[in-house]
Amino acid sequence: MVRRIPERPAHPERICWGCDLYCAASDLRCGNGKERTQHPVETFGPDWMQFILPEADASAESAHIDHE
């Protein structure tokens, strides 16, 4: 089961978002590296869902092109 990532967490800097464990930034149990993985809101800003979703929509549209 894949856990959904929250769209706007209250304190994203406190959690590592690199896997489904969502460890505290000071714990990092998965061994994903020495630094935590940032939440997309930290990387792309508060409108990160609009930044990411249009790409998925464009690829879905190109997959449904009618070939005449």
PASEBA-1860 file (N, C-alpha, C; in nm, 3 decimals):
! residues 68
1> MVRRIPER> 0.084/-0.118/0.000/0.000/0.000/0.000/0.089/0.125/0.000 ~ 0.061/0.215/-0.090/0.136/0.338/-0.099/0.065/0.445/-0.019 ~ 0.139/0.507/0.072/0.080/0.614/0.152/0.084/0.744/0.073 ~ -0.018/0.820/0.084/-0.024/0.949/0.014/0.054/1.053/0.093 ~ 0.123/1.137/0.021/0.198/1.246/0.081/0.103/1.363/0.102 ~ 0.104/1.424/0.221/0.014/1.537/0.244/0.051/1.656/0.155 ~ -0.049/1.728/0.108/-0.025/1.839/0.017/0.044/1.956/0.084 ~ 0.001/1.990/0.205/0.060/2.103/0.278/0.081/2.065/0.425
9> PAHPERIC> 0.189/1.993/0.456/0.214/1.957/0.596/0.251/2.081/0.678 ~ 0.220/2.077/0.808/0.245/2.192/0.895/0.395/2.222/0.908 ~ 0.476/2.120/0.929/0.620/2.138/0.948/0.695/2.036/0.863 ~ 0.705/2.056/0.732/0.769/1.957/0.646/0.916/1.936/0.677 ~ 0.980/2.036/0.736/1.122/2.027/0.766/1.154/1.928/0.878 ~ 1.054/1.882/0.950/1.075/1.789/1.061/1.074/1.643/1.018 ~ 1.040/1.615/0.892/1.022/1.477/0.845/1.106/1.453/0.721 ~ 1.157/1.331/0.706/1.223/1.289/0.583/1.115/1.227/0.495
17> WGCDLYCA> 1.101/1.274/0.372/0.996/1.230/0.282/1.046/1.130/0.179 ~ 1.163/1.067/0.204/1.227/0.979/0.106/1.165/0.842/0.089 ~ 1.087/0.794/0.183/1.023/0.664/0.171/0.893/0.665/0.251 ~ 0.829/0.551/0.262/0.701/0.543/0.334/0.715/0.542/0.486 ~ 0.837/0.545/0.538/0.855/0.547/0.684/0.827/0.684/0.744 ~ 0.852/0.792/0.666/0.833/0.929/0.714/0.899/0.949/0.850 ~ 1.030/0.922/0.856/1.107/0.933/0.980/1.124/1.079/1.020 ~ 1.153/1.097/1.147/1.192/1.231/1.193/1.323/1.267/1.125
25> ASDLRCGN> 1.345/1.395/1.100/1.465/1.440/1.030/1.592/1.400/1.102 ~ 1.584/1.376/1.233/1.702/1.337/1.309/1.720/1.185/1.317 ~ 1.627/1.107/1.263/1.631/0.960/1.276/1.685/0.891/1.149 ~ 1.623/0.912/1.034/1.663/0.856/0.905/1.694/0.707/0.910 ~ 1.594/0.627/0.946/1.609/0.482/0.961/1.629/0.407/0.830 ~ 1.583/0.458/0.718/1.587/0.382/0.593/1.726/0.378/0.530 ~ 1.819/0.459/0.575/1.952/0.461/0.515/1.953/0.525/0.378 ~ 1.859/0.614/0.352/1.845/0.679/0.223/1.955/0.783/0.199
33> GKERTQHP> 2.041/0.802/0.291/2.147/0.900/0.279/2.173/0.969/0.411 ~ 2.260/1.066/0.408/2.294/1.138/0.530/2.201/1.255/0.555 ~ 2.129/1.296/0.451/2.038/1.409/0.463/1.896/1.363/0.434 ~ 1.802/1.434/0.489/1.662/1.399/0.466/1.618/1.443/0.327 ~ 1.516/1.375/0.274/1.456/1.413/0.147/1.351/1.518/0.174 ~ 1.356/1.628/0.102/1.262/1.736/0.125/1.124/1.705/0.069 ~ 1.023/1.765/0.128/0.887/1.759/0.078/0.880/1.849/-0.046 ~ 0.799/1.815/-0.146/0.789/1.899/-0.267/0.755/2.045/-0.239
41> VETFGPDW> 0.681/2.073/-0.131/0.647/2.212/-0.100/0.773/2.291/-0.065 ~ 0.874/2.223/-0.010/1.000/2.291/0.021/1.081/2.318/-0.105 ~ 1.071/2.232/-0.203/1.148/2.244/-0.325/1.079/2.335/-0.427 ~ 0.949/2.313/-0.450/0.876/2.383/-0.557/0.786/2.495/-0.509 ~ 0.762/2.506/-0.379/0.675/2.610/-0.325/0.535/2.560/-0.299 ~ 0.449/2.648/-0.246/0.314/2.606/-0.206/0.225/2.560/-0.321 ~ 0.256/2.595/-0.443/0.174/2.552/-0.557/0.235/2.433/-0.629 ~ 0.306/2.346/-0.556/0.378/2.234/-0.616/0.288/2.137/-0.688
49> MQFILPEA> 0.164/2.123/-0.648/0.073/2.030/-0.717/0.043/2.078/-0.859 ~ 0.029/2.208/-0.880/0.005/2.261/-1.014/0.130/2.248/-1.100 ~ 0.245/2.251/-1.039/0.372/2.239/-1.112/0.392/2.095/-1.161 ~ 0.352/1.998/-1.082/0.376/1.857/-1.114/0.263/1.797/-1.199 ~ 0.139/1.827/-1.172/0.027/1.763/-1.239/0.014/1.792/-1.389 ~ 0.043/1.913/-1.438/0.029/1.934/-1.582/0.115/1.840/-1.666 ~ 0.231/1.800/-1.618/0.316/1.704/-1.689/0.242/1.572/-1.707 ~ 0.180/1.524/-1.602/0.106/1.398/-1.608/-0.011/1.411/-1.705
57> DASAESAH> -0.079/1.525/-1.703/-0.192/1.547/-1.793/-0.145/1.548/-1.939 ~ -0.031/1.611/-1.966/0.020/1.619/-2.103/0.057/1.482/-2.156 ~ 0.118/1.398/-2.072/0.156/1.265/-2.118/0.032/1.178/-2.140 ~ -0.071/1.198/-2.061/-0.195/1.123/-2.079/-0.263/1.164/-2.209 ~ -0.259/1.293/-2.240/-0.319/1.340/-2.365/-0.245/1.286/-2.486 ~ -0.112/1.285/-2.480/-0.034/1.236/-2.595/-0.054/1.087/-2.616 ~ -0.086/1.014/-2.512/-0.109/0.870/-2.523/-0.242/0.840/-2.591 ~ -0.333/0.937/-2.591/-0.467/0.915/-2.648/-0.484/0.982/-2.783
65> IDHE> -0.379/1.008/-2.854/-0.388/1.070/-2.987/-0.444/0.968/-3.085 ~ -0.546/1.009/-3.160/-0.604/0.920/-3.261/-0.514/0.917/-3.383 ~ -0.481/0.799/-3.428/-0.401/0.783/-3.548/-0.496/0.750/-3.664 ~ -0.499/0.839/-3.760/-0.591/0.821/-3.872/-0.523/0.757/-3.989
END
